């Protein structure tokens, strides 16, 4: 084995033949100094072979073949065996570093290093790699040496895991496997903006296990989600042919590049893409030209994205390599032979024998003897070698370096990777990692005691079991043991999530209730009967039991004995608690109703719409009688006989025996849904057990023995659940979110919608006047008597512009708007504009006295029966209609803004013909 | 008409109480703490009262917002309406300081109280309410004694200023400055109520003046009970404040016979649950009095909502915010509530 020369802080470690453990020990001494300045790593994502994942960070561990993982939301780390882990993706910096060095060394197994070549012998190659210093590796592992920075730069070598791609849709359809990306879903695609240069070489290997049908599109416009992108060059499967094609505005071409058969298969091709010249060559890896496509386009563009879409069967992207291309046509060559490509394109066949560092020359031993080529003339060198076996993990660094090997541990913020051809662990700072990909992930199948469930947090999904635990400062009593981890960890208190043991069955289809015969109870009969149920049942309200429903979603079977200003007093067999304050209650059911009452959606909406008039005095309760009538009120008290309520500021008494249920309409639920869900005053570490019998129990968990979870309920005091009975355990904030979606939780008051002119943002929504369907259509003709005794027929005024202003004396906004309309119409008097105000169904006396008060003198048409208003759909007034010279409706405005005069003036200017009347200012 | 010469606190208070009760019968001075005033109201009022007492400036006024005789007058009325004895009670020194502050800000020649006719109106009303109730024989001391006017003199002077201003006004009403030629129903409300209170207190106010002002209100009241802001300005948009002012001036001017009064009262009492979004404290101040004057049953219902809303909006220090500062906000909110005590003469029905 060669000798290592440590250079710089980061070092390649190597030992004697006695094994790497002794080296590791030596490394620990070195690494101790680097641990201090190891930057903390932001959340990365670890994915397990069973599809589970967790956000967090990789932390130090001296165990080989194991990742110690500090998951977000967990108190202590998990130890995941390497074989259970598929990938770890680290957050990418905004700008990825550019590799430095003279050469890009491509190694066996798809690894890549950047650096300088120091020396080369038949046995070893000595490289100077900025990250590791000087390292020596077995020469047989070198596959290709490529001049770096000569225009043939490697832009990408991947696929580097799913997280490396900009978009995988649907995300669940794709998975990482051994460094490959796989999908078997119809329509699934992945894409990435590779910033493809105008001229690029794209080499790819794609395989499948049954007859494939996919599209690989090269040069797709960023943001264009049309399958295949517009005008991209595409590889597609057409029946039994793999074709390459392109279609532009008026041209298209297609060429077959191979056949595909039923069953498994693979393709390995090199595409030379020149987007500027609208041309693409396709060649085999050996350089055999398979197709030459030239499809001109009127557009001159350079699209940066590559997208792979699966249509049928499955597709596996094994390798994708993108490099710059100088535009020279690829030559045919003997692909399986070692060779040297000169920068001028000529090829020297033969094995690379050595590198003469002093003369800066490569020595090639070919059939015709040795050839020496100056390093400056070399484009790339292809070496022959053997495949190496054994690497189980591939580390992809931010600068594009790829290295695979055995995981030896993580120390001082550095990953120790034993690369077979180097023999000693290389220390890779975790902060430099882009991803870690397992090459041989095999999920283990350990059997665990206890009930298995799936813990779902915002950034984690971990299958496992709940272990014994006890609440302590900073530590939740919920201790999770993922199946794939050797260790368990308590949750951080306040973490939101859920444990799913069993998906509850979907709700049963609701049975339509038989009509309930109403009995006049003698109390408020008018109010109750007005709110009778309609015959379109859509939603069952509540259960048929006497119970108390808490805002959090808990149901307490009980008998309610009284309600007072503090809350509800009850008696229950299941708990010693007897009182619950108002802010924790959502509903009470007082009598057993054999048939649930159905409420259709429209009725529910009506019951829950708060009129603007009551905005500052919202009802606090919705009371349902046993026969299905509803009353909105404010409950003052309830005893065994009466319910005392305030209805529209008046106190009323109702017989308690007539009341079936009461729903609390909390004022803090008013408003949008987001606000409403955030109002439950539960501590963030509460849990809610949704039991298989459908009931919920919300409490602060304090201890778990693996079978029972015990704690304290705000309302019921000490309580517990058996985990065997739990379908879902909601944790933290998710309790609130779930409560908002419960049957009673959906009964929340909503503000009536404000009219447009007082929008919430305070900005007047200015109508354009063209919103109405009538605009552009002939104005309905009419004849009406005017206030002065003459009559007005619209059709006789063709050639003039007629403004109709619909109004009434009782309409405040009309009285405000009419003087403005009159004023503006006057300004346009000389432009054939005529104003006719149309009064709705009022007596001439009333109209005259209003006009006198307003000191207005204008033409008033008397729409005594409202027929004309009906023809103009004037359901809201003021309504102002401009009719053009041809007798068509040009504008129609409903409601008068304070600046309506300006709007009308502008509209008239354009209807008149764009002329500004002289007196308009 | 009632006599307003204070002999002793007990006598004065008994007088006020007896009149509010409608018949002449003696009551104990501490009768205000009876069961008829709910605990919620007392707690709200006391907390606000303490805030005002604590924030009274050294000159007797209230700083911040809109300082001046009107603001001082409103706070003075809160002190008077509390039921605490104005001469010997908890807040007697605050009362006297406030009164001195108002009178010393009055123009000795014209009688104009402060920097706008709003101040003048509310100031006049407060003087009228204090007149007779506050023993002002030793209101001024030392050097001040020579220049200091009595409450009655100041009130009389203020009435004269209002009448002079009205005479110059073509609408027969008032606007922001004494010399304004146009008029609005908001400013006019404050001045007219001040004049009516002065008349009730025994100061001579010509009937013609009241009639002219009432004519103005009639001209801007619609048959549906809407009250416009001013002739030709703003039209009849719904303003519960102005509708309340209309109701109140018709009622105190003893013109409940007018159809306009019935219309405004009807409009108001059919919208008890509506809370005006703009200037809510100003609206409540008038709404309370208008409903109380016009429809006690409606007032009782409305009062329940008022108490609920004030409980929600009162700050920890007892104050209520408003666009015109906390002194005005607190005073107007408490005066809306003061109808529960019924101690101020202007609340007589």
Interface residues (C-beta under 8 A of the other chain):
Chain A: X613 X614 X615 X616 X617 X646 X648 X649 X650 X809 X810 X812 X813 X815 X816 X819 X853 X854 X855
Chain B: X219 X222 X223 X224 X226 X232 X234 X235 X236 X237 X238 X271 X272 X273 X274 X275 X301 X302 X304 X305 X308 X309
